[in-house]
Amino acid sequence: MPIRPAHADDAKAIAAIYNPYILNTTISFEEEPVTDAAMAQRIADVQAAGLPWLVAEQDGKVMGYAYATKWRVRHAYRFSVESSVYLAPEAARQGVGSALYGALLAQLAERGCHLVIGGIALPNDASVALHEKMGYQQVAQFREVGFKFGRWLDVGYWQKTLGHSTDTTA
């Protein structure tokens, strides 16, 4: 399955994958659907920050996407990022998430990232399994940190060390 950098023309397909997670699950803590224009801006912002946003395609259709954002704004956090991956329903359990995360992690390592953090709204067995398959280890769980669909939700954090950056000027 081809994996490539996302571009603005992918925003509609990416929003179509993401919005059901907003509307029907607690996987995303967003509560309002994201417009195609807003998604295009998110893609542009991630890429302008020098971080990857990738899509996986099958027969020209976007089947999933993965990206990384800065973990925090303070300069000392500059080598740490947060990763996310979302799949179209038909791509679940087909290896698409692993392929996307593998490509994302490789690009992050090439860019000098040291640590990747994955935040997972719990429960989410599929996401936990994917992160642990990719070498992430659970390091924290915040209880009742989110409120959606009339209930309190926990978030767990997993992390993966990519390596030690030697460029401390970044």
N, C-alpha and C positions, 0 to 999 in steps of 0.2 A: 504494500500500500504506500503510494507516494506521500512523503511528508515534505512540506515546503513552508517558507515564511508566509504569514498571512498578509493580505493587502486589503485595502478599503473595500474592494468589490466582494470580499468574503463576509462583510459585516452582516448582511441580511441572513445568510446561512448560519453564521455563528449565533446571532440573536435568536434564530428559530430553534437552535439546539439549547441555548441557555434559558430562554424564557419559561419553558415548562418546569425547569428546576425551581424557578422563582415562584411560579403560580401554584405548583402542586406538591412541592417537597420542602423539607427543612434543610436540604443540602446547602442551599444558598440562603443567607440571611437577608438578602434584598427582598423587598415586598412588592415592588412595582416593576412591570416588564420594562426591558431596556429597548429603546428605539434603535433602528438600524443606524441612524446618524450618531447616536451616543456610543454605540458599539464601535463604529468606525473611529471615533475620537479616542476610545480606550485603546484600540489597537495602535493608533498613531502615537499616543502618549507612552505606551510601553516601549515601542520601538525607538522613539526619540530619546528615551532614557538609556538606550544602548542594550536593551534586553530583548530576548526572543519571544515572539508570539508565533506559534506554529500551527498548521492545520494538516490533517490527514484526509486524503481524498480517495474515493473509490468510484471509478467510472465518471470522474469529473464532479462528483458530489462531495461536499465537506461532510465527513463522518465524525469528526471530533477536533478538538483543539486543546493546546496546552500553552501556557505562558508563565512568565515570572515577573514579579514586581519587586521593587525595593522593600526590604523588611521594615525599615524605619528610616526617617529622614536624617537623623543625626549622622555626622560624618563617620564616626567610629563603627557604624553598622554597614559601611559601604561594601563589604565583601559577603553580606548575607542577603538572601532573597527569599521570597515566598513563591511557591509553585502552585499552579492550579491546572486541572485537566477536566474537561467535560466531553461527554460522548453523546451522539445521537442514539436513541434507544436500540436501533438495529445493529449498532456497533458494539454493544455490551458483550463482554466475554468472548470477543473475537481477537484479542491481542492488540487492539487499536490503542488502548490506554497505555499499555507497556511500550509499544513502539513510539508513541508520542513522548512519553516521559523519558525513554532512553535517548531520543534525539534532543530533547530539551536539556537533560542533564549533561550530555556531551557538549552542547553549545555553551552552557553555563560554565563548565570547567574550562573550556577554551577561552572564555572571557575573564577568567581569573576569579570567579566566585568561589568562596570557601565553604559556605554553608547554605543548604536549601532547607526551608521550613515548609511543612504542609499542615495547614489547619483543616480539621475535619469536624463538621457538625455531627454529633453522635446521637443515635447510633447510625452507622453507615459501614456495614461489613465489607461491601465491595471496595470502597475507597481505602479502608484500613488494609485490606488484603493487597491492593495494588501498591500502596506506599511501602508496605513491608516487603513485598516481592522486589521492589526497586531498591531496597537497602535502607530505607528510612527506619528509625527507631522512635518509639513513643517516648516523649520527655515530659509531657505535662497534660493535665486535663483541668479545664476550668468548668466548674459546675454552675449551671443556671446563668450563663453569661448572655444568652440570647433569648428573645421572646417572640415566638411566631406561631400562628394558628392557635392562639389561646393557651400555649404551654411554654414552660421554661425549657431551654435546651443547653446541653453541654457542648463544649468544643475541646477536642483533643489536639495536641500538637506533636507532630513527628518531625524529625530532622535527619538530614544526611550530610555528612562531611564529604566534600568533593576533593579537597586537597588544601595545601598551604600556599597561599598567594605570596609571591616574593616581591610583588610590586606594591609597595606601601604608599605610593604617591597617588594612587587612584582616588 
